């Protein structure tokens, strides 16, 4: 297409919508953009309008979108409507005419259907101008736009995140007719006006298109595109840092938040007093990041620099000197508080703080943090041996892991829990492995978080997470749908990663049961102690723990509840493991085929079996073996349903007549022993190879042998033989769950 031809083609109209308000919290802007786009596009689809593209934008004071490629007019409607039968009562005919907006019966056609005549109406409706439909679509979208938190203001009954001030709504260069009634006497009429930067250009701007809108606002010191603001922050901050021989510390979350706080980002560099540089790096960064939204800087060796960058929302005549001075003064006060906590916290050894943990509630039904620490210590005693950790160091780390919760620094900055414990432990002369375990016992806290590799840290981290999972399942505080207030999905993933990434061979069900028994006993003892302070008749059944009250099995009166909750939490971990594998590209059906057998709780061994099964099924023998398995399983399913009985017996060698069934029987007998031996030895590749050798005998059996023989004895024996295929292969995996 040449330039002249392209110029002659008229551009499709666009819709420009901007909702101007008081400052919108940065964390809510992305969701608002997405919701607005969805509501508007859904509204367009409902009236039959299509578009070529939808783009959104937001700043602290506005959220909006541009819809490209809309037609100027809705499509014409041509609809055929079937009416009543000829000769029907007048009332029915008149009702039909009204429904199609006809005045006379002769406007209808008469058609014959299966020997009877019916009236038909051909309804033609001219498409209305798109602008007329946009009024209701935009109004409905604004009313439906949801916010995590909203408010009302003045005498309005309209609820929004912040007071809504203006609605710019332009289609095809002209403002859309419409208004939004907020309640009382407050009405916002749709218009083609917006306002620039609150301080640098607070004047009214008239716009006709999205290009005009963006260009005019940029001249008025507003960058409406979040990505442009983000890039401007990164580029300008990096330039300032480079001038000082420094580099900007990567912080994507802070960058995203600050992008939503400014309309015209202006990076400004400030200095940190040298007196505060002795504080731990994490304290400096957290204080600047959490309270002030400052970016930290590093030198070429990755050390914390005595400089920071703040993002102003205004350009100043003194090139930001006053802004820097003001921010330095505020930061000085913040860091003075942090230095006070740092000095005070170190006056008492970390070990002396452990007893104070009994005053901190972990959960109303799970006791105090001090009681949780005791349970972790008990679990660590066994886990340390299993993971190859020094038992004394692991026990010491478990005892100190939560102690920094009582410090002033963690009280001010809860996100530093563990990290501050590490600093205080090292200050007290604790072993390095103990200090690192105190810092790392929360890890990993997500799929991208680093996973501990030191045995002492692994032991404490696993004990902490296993105790948490066992406890919350015991009291029935489990995740439901998207609700997971205690982060138990993340905790389960942490257990999975600690085990798999470190290749740990652990009896997971046994550890979960041990943890649940400790939780139950701890809750009972705590409850008893409370009742001794307040006399009354109390028994173990007064404790709110899931499951049957008493059982004859086991030594603890709550053994039944413990067993049930242990099974449930293990299944939860397996479900999270399936999700984890799926994210890594592993076939979920293969995971289910191995894990759903429920005969193993060693995650490392189970993973090895899944990988071996995957390799088997990628081979030609494996593919054909699966086909043979399904053929055998389908025949058995049909015949078992028809006969009302299972065919799980052992075939009699004396009833085998044909060479092909004799060969299959011999192959199954050999495979039965071989597969079991290899599985026991954890030679999973060899076990799968033994199964692959069944492919030939199974194929030849189905090619030459009729399973449903007329002779009842032969038929039963051959069905037993097919059942043997299912049994032998079932040792390795449940092949019925494999797809494809």
N, C-alpha and C positions, 0 to 999 in steps of 0.2 A: 504494500500500500504506500503510495507516494504521499508527500507532505500535503499537497493540495487536496487529495481525496480525503485524507484524515481530517483536514481542517473543515471540510464541508459536512462531515458527519456530526450532528448535534450531540453534545455531551449529555449523558443521562443525568437527571436531577439528583441532588443529594439532600439528606436531612441532617441539619446541625442542631444538636441539643446540648445546652449547658445549664446546669443547676448550680447557681451561685449561693453560697451560704457563709455562715461563720465557720471558723476553723474545724475541719474534719480530722479526727485522729488518724495518724499515719497508718496504724495497723488495720484500719477499716476501709482504706481507699481501694485496694485491689479487689476486695470482695464486692464493693459497691459498683466498680466498673463492670465486673463480670455479670453481676445481677442485672444492672441496667441494660446491658447488651442483650441478655437473654430475654428480659421482659419485653423489650421493644421488638426484637425479631420474632418472638412468639406472637405478639400482637399483629405484626405485619402478615405472618402466615395465616392467621385466622381470617383475615379479610382478603386473602389471595394475592398479597403483594410480595414480590420477590426482590432481592437485592444482590449486588455483586460482591459487596464487601462491607464489613462493619469494623470500625476502629474506635477505641475508647481512649480517654485521657482523664487526668485528675491532677489537682494541686491541693494544697491545704484548704483552699476556699471554693473549689469547684470540682464537679465531676460531670462528665458528658460523653458524647459519642458522635460519630459521623457515620451515616449510612449511605453508601454509594450505590448508584445504579438502580434507583427506584423509578418506575414509570410515572409519568405525569397523571395518568388516569388508571383507575382500576379496570380490569378486563370486563368486556361485555358478558352478560350472563344469558345463555340460551338453554332453557330447561324444559323438558317434556314431562307433563304431569298427567297421570291417569286419573280419571274421574269416575263418577257412579255409572252404573249400567243405564242404557237408554230405557226410559219408562219408569225410572226410579221416582220416588215421591218428590214433589216440588221443593220441600224443605232441604233434602239432601243435595239437589241440584243447585239451589241458591247458595248453600253453604260452600260448595265447591267453587262457584263463580267468585264468591268473595275471597276465597283463599288464594286465587290466582289473579285477583284484581281485574276480572272481566265484568262487563256490564250486561252482555247479551249472550245467550246460548249459542247463537250462530257464529260466535268467535271461536268456538271449539270445533274440533274434528270428531267424526264418528268412525271408529275402527272395530273390526270384527276380531274377537279373540275366542277361539274354541267354540264357535257357533253362536256366541253372544256379542252384542254390540255395546261398546263403551264410549263415553265422551273422553276426549283427550284435549289438553290445552298446551299450546306451545308458548311458553313464557319467555319473553325477551326483555332484558333489562339493560339499559345503557350503563356502562361503568361510570361510577362517580369519580370526581377529581380526587387524587390521592391526598391532597391537602385536607379534604374534609374528614377522611378516615384518620389522619394523623392526630387530630385533636383528641379523640377518645383514646387512641393508643398511648400517646404520651402521658395523658392525665392518669390513665390506669397504671402505667409503669411507675409514675412518681408515687402514687398511693401505695403500690405493692412493694416498693423497694424496701427491703428489710435491713435492719441495723442490729448489731449485737446489743447496743444500748441506744435509746432514743429519748426525746424530751418534747414537751409542749411549751409554748411561750405565749405571753400576753393572754389575750382572750380566745386563742385558737383552740380547736380540737384536733388539729393536724399534728401528727407525731413524726418527728424526723431526728436525725442525729444532732443537728444544731439548727438554729433558726434559719429558715430558707428565705433568701432575700430577692432572688430574681430568677426568671425562667426565660432563657434565650432559646427560641425554637424557630428555625428558619428552614423553609423548604423551597428549593428552586429559586433562591435569591430573595424570597419574600417571607415576612413573618407569618407563621401559622396562626390562624384565628383560634383563640381559646383562652381559658383562664383556669386557675386552681383556687377553689374556695377553701381557705384555711380555717374558717369558722369566725363567728362574730362578724365584724365588718371588714375583715382582712381578705383581700382578693389579690392574687398575683396574676396579671395578664401576661400571656405569651408575647414576646417582643423580639427585636433584633439588636438589643443592646447588651453590653457587658461592661465590666469595670476593670481597669488595670491594677497594678500593684498598689496595695493599701497605702503605702507611704510615698513611693517614688512616682506613681502616676495614677492617683485616685480619681481620674476623670472618666466620663462615660464614653464608650466606643461603639459606633454603629458598624455592623458587619453584614455581609451578604453571602459569604461562602466560607468553607472551612479554611481555605488558603488565606483569605482575607482575615479571618478570625485569628489564625496562628501568627501571621505576620504582624497584625496590629497589636496583639498582646505582647509579642516579643519586643516591639518598640516601646510598649508600656511596662517593660521589665517583668514579664510573666512568661515562663516556659511551660506550656501546658503538657508537653510530652514527658512523662516520668523518666523515660530512658535517656532523653537529652539532658535532663537535670542531673541524672545519675552520672552520665559520662562527663559532664562539666565539672562535677564535684571531684571525680577521680583525676581528671586531667589537671585541673588547677591545683588540687592538693598535692599531686605528685610533683608539679612544677615548683611549688613553694618548698617542698621537702628537698628536692634536688639542689636548690640554691644553698641549702645548709649541709649538703653532703649526706642527707638522710633518705630513708625510704618510708613510704606509707605502710603501716601494718595492715595486712589484709583483714577485713571485717565486713563480710557481705551483709550480715544482718543489720549492723549499724548503718551501713550505707543505704540499705533499703528504707530504714526508718527515717533517716535524715532527709532522704529524697522526698518523703511525704510531709516534711515539716517546713519546706521553703518553696517559694515560687521563683525566686531569683537567687540561686546559690552563689555565695561569695566566700570562698575559703580564706581564713585568716589564721596566721600562725601565732601561738603564744608560748611562753616559757614556764617551766616548772621550777620552783625554788629548789636549789641544790640540797637544802635541808631535808627534803622529802624523798630524795632519790635513794635513801637507804631502805625505804619501805619495799616489801616484796613487789616484784613486777606486777603480779596479778592484782594486788591491792590498788596500785596506781591505775592500771587499765580499767579495772571494774569501777573505781570511783569516778573516773573521767567518763567512762562509757555509760554507766547506769544513770548517773545524776545529771551530767552535763552534755552528753552526746558528743564528746570530743573524740577525735581520732588520735591514736597513739602513733608515735614515730620510732623507728629503730635505726641504729647505725649499720654500717656495712657488715658487722659481725653478728647482727641479730640482737644486739643488746638494746634495752630500753633507753631512748634518748630523753633528755630533759626539755623536750618540746612537745607541743600538741597542736592539732589543727581543729578549729571550730568552724562551723558553716553558718555564716551570717545570712540574713534574708534581705540585706540592704547594702548598697554601695555608699561609701562615705568619702568625704572630701580629704580626709587625712589618711587614705589608703588602709583603713582598718585599725589604726593605732589605738583609738579609743575603745573599739570593740575588744581588741586583744587585752588591753589594760583591765577592762571590766571583767572579762572572763578569767584572767589570771587572779584577780582579787577573790572571785567566787571560789575558784579551785583551791586557792590557798586555805580558805576556811574549811573546805571539805577535807583536804588532806591533813589539816591540823587535827581534825577529829579522828581520822584514820590512824595518825601517828600516836595519838593518845591511847587508842585501843591496842595498838601494836605494843607499846611500852607496858601498858597495864597487864595485858594478857600474859606476857612473858614472866611476870613476877610470881606466878603460880605454876608449878609443873603440870603438864597435861594429865599425868596419872592421878593427881589430887582432885581433878574435876570429875572423875568417873562417877563417884557417889552422887553427885548433883543430877545425874541423868535420870535418877528415879523420880525427880520432880517434873520431868518432861513427859507428857503423854504421847505415846506412839499412836495408839488407837484405843478408844474407850473399851473395846472388848479384847484387845491384845496387849494391854498393859502399858507400862512406861518404856521409854527408850532404854533405861537401865536394865529392865527385864529382857528386852530384845538383845542387848549386848551379852547378857549371860547365856542366852540361847545360842547366839552366834559362836561364843567361845566353846560351847559344848560341841557344836557341829564341826568347828574347825579342828578339834582334837582328832577326829576321824578323817576329815578331808585332807589335812596336812599330809598324812601318811599316803593317802591315795594319789595325791598330785606331786609327791616328792618334795614337800616343803619341810623346812626345819620346824618341828612341832612347837618349840618354845617361842621362836620368833613369831610364828603364826598366831599363837595364843595371845602373845603380848600385843600384836597388831590388832587382833579382834577386840581386845579389852579397850584399846585407845581409839578405835576407829571413829566413834561418835562423840568423843570427849570435847572436841572443839565447838560443839553446839552450845556449850555454856560460856563461850568467850564473847567479849564485846565486839570483836571484829566480825564474827559470823552472825551475831545479832544484827549488825548493821548491813552486812553483805551476805545473806544466806547462800548465795550462789558459790561462795568461797569455802563452803563446808567440805572438809577433807583436805583441800589445798592448804588452808591455814593450819590444820592439824599436822600436816607434814612439816611446815616451818617450825611449829612449836615443839614437835617431837625431836627434830634435829637440834633445836636450841637446848633441849633437856638432855641431850647426849644419847638418845635412843639409837638403836642400830639403823643403818640406812634402809635395810629391807623392811623394817617396821614402819619407818616414816613413809616410804613409798607405798606401802600397803594401805596406810591411813589415807593417803591422797587418792589412791586408785581404786578403793573398794567399791565406789559407785559405778565404775566403768564395767562394760561399755553401756552408755546410756542411749544409744541409738545406732542405726545401721552404719553411720559414717564415723562414729566415735572409735578411737583407738581401743584395742582389746589388750588387757594386761597379759604379759607373758612370764613375769616372775612368779614362781610357785607360791611364795608367801601371799602376794597380792591376790593370786587366783583363789587360794583357799578362803581368804576372808571375803572376797567378792562373791564367790559362790555361796558361802554360808549365809551371808546377808540376804541374797536374793531368794534362796531356797526357803529360808525362814519366812520371808515376806509372802511368797506364793502359798506356802502351806498354811500360814495363819489366815490369810484372807479367804482362802477356800473353805477353811474350817468354820468360819463365821458367816459364810455365804455372801461376802462382799465381793462379787465377781463382776467382770465387765459384761455389759449388756449392749448389744448393737454398737453404736459409736460412742457410748458412754464408758469411760474408763478413768474415773477420778483419781485412782491411786497408781496409775501408770503400770498396770500389771502386764499388759501386752509388751511394753518395753522391758519390764523385768524378765519376762520369759525369754525374750530375744537375747537378753544379756546372758542368761544361763546357757542358751544354745550356742552363742558365739564363744563363750569361755570354754565350753566343752569341745566344740569342733575345731576351733582355731588352735587349740593347744593339744588336740589329739588325746583327750582324757578318757580313760576307760572307767566309767563310774556306774555303780548301781543306782540309777537316778530314782527309781521308785522307792528303794529302801531309804535313801536320804530324805526324800519327801515325807515318808512315813515317820522317820525319826524326828524330823522337824515338827510335824503335826503333833506327835506325842508330847514334845517339849512345850509347844504352844498350849495344848490342852492342860497339861500339868501346871504350867506357869499361871494360866488363867484361874485354875482351881485354887492354887495356893494363894494367889492374890486376893481372890474373892473371900477365901476363908479368913485371911488376915483382916480384911475390911469388916467382916462380920464379928470378929473377936473384939474389934473396937466398938461395934454397934451390935450388942447381943441379939440373937434370934436364931430360929431353926433354919439352917441352910444346908443343902446337900449339893452334890456335884451337878444335879439336874437343873439347878437354878442358873447355871452358866449358859449363856446363849451360844451354843455350839451346835452346828448342823448334825443331823443324823439321829439314829435311834438312841434312846436314853441309856439303855444298858444292854449288854450282850454277854453271853457266857464265854465267848471267844476272847482270848487274850487276858492280860492281867489288869488292864486299865478299864474302868467302867465306861469310858467313851471309845473303846476300840472300834466299834462298828462305825461310828461317825468318822474316825480317823481313816479307816480303810476306804470308806466311800469317797471322802474328800481327796485322799491321795490319788485314787484312780482318776478322779475328775481333773485334778490339776495336771497330772501327767498327760492326759488326753489333750488338755489345753496347750501344753508345751509342744506336743506333737503337731497340733493344728498350726501353731505359730511356725513350727519348723517347715511345714509344707509351704506356708506363705513365703518364708525365707528362701527356700529352694526355688520357688516359682520366680521370685525376683532375680535369682541367679540364672534363670533360663533352663532349669531342670524340669523335666516333665512331671506334672503333678500326679498323673495316673500311676507312674512308676513308684513315686514316693508312697502313694496310698497302697499299692500292691504289696510293698514290703512292710510298711509301718502298721497297716491295719490288721496284720496278722495278730498283733498284740502279744507276741511271745518273747519280746526282747525289750529292754530299756537302755541298752548300750547305744547311744546315739552315733558314736564313731563306727561301730560295727554295722549298724543299720544303714548308714550312709555308704559304706563300702559295698553292701549288698545291692543298694540302689544303683550304684555306678556299674557294678558287674552286670546287673540285669539290663541296664541301658546298652552296654556293649554287646550283650547277647542279641538283643532285639534289633540292633543295627546291622547284624549279619544276615545273610540269606537264610542260613539254617534257623536262626532265631525267628525270622519273619514267618517261615513255613511251619515251624514248631507251634507258634501262636495260632496259626490257622487250624492246625490239627487239634490243638487243645480246645479251641472254640467249637469245632465240629463235634468232638466227644462230649463236651459240656452241654451243647444244645440237644443232642440225642438223649442224654441222661435226663435233662430237665423235662423234655417232652414225655419220655417214658415213665419217669417217676411221678409226674402229675397224672398221667393216664392210669397208672397202676395204683396210685395212692400209697407208695412205699419208696423208701430210699434204696439205691443199689450201692451199698457201701461194703459189701462182703468181699471175700478173697476168691479170685477165680480158681477153679479146680483144674490142675494140670491135666488130669485124665479126660476132661471134656474138651480139650483143645484138639481140633482135628486138622485144620489147614496149616500149611507151613507159615503163612503170614501171621496167623494169630499165635502160633508157637514162638515165632521170632520176636513178636512184640512182647509176649509174656516174659521171655528170657531177657530182653533188653530192659524191661521195667524192673525185673528182679535185680538185675545188676545195677541199674541206675538208682534204685531205692537205697541200696547199701552205699554206693559210691557218693551220691549226693549228700546223704546224711553224714558220711565220714568227712567230706570236704567242708561242709557247713560247720561241723564241730571243730575242725582245725582252722576255721576262718579262711580257708582257701576258696574264696567265693568265685574267682575266675575259673578254677577247676570244677567247681560245682555246676556252674553255668555251661561249661564245656561238656560235662557229663549229660546235662539235659539236652544239649544240642544234638548229641548222638542219637537221641530218640526220634529225631525228625524222619529219618529213613524208614524205620520200622512202622511208625505211625502212618506215614504216607502209603506204604505198601498194604497195610491193613485195610485202610479205607478204599483202596483201589480194588481189592480182591475179596473182602469179607463182608457179608451181610450181617449187620449187628442184630437186626430184628428177624432172626430166623424163625421159621414156622415151628421148629422144635422148641418147646418151652424151656427145656433144660439148657439147650445150646444158647438160646436167647438170653436167659438169665446170666449164664456164665460169661457171655460176651459183654453184657452190660457191666458185670463186675470188672471185666478187663478194662473197659473204658473208664470206669471209676478209679481204677488203679493209676491211669494216666493223670487224673485230677489229683490224686493223693500224692504221687511221687513229685509232680511239678509243684504242688502246694507247699512242699517243704521249703522251697526257696522264696516263693512269693504267691500272692493270690492273683493268678493270671486272669481271673474273671473281671478284675478291676482295670485291666489295661485296655486303653482305647486304640482306635485306628485299625 
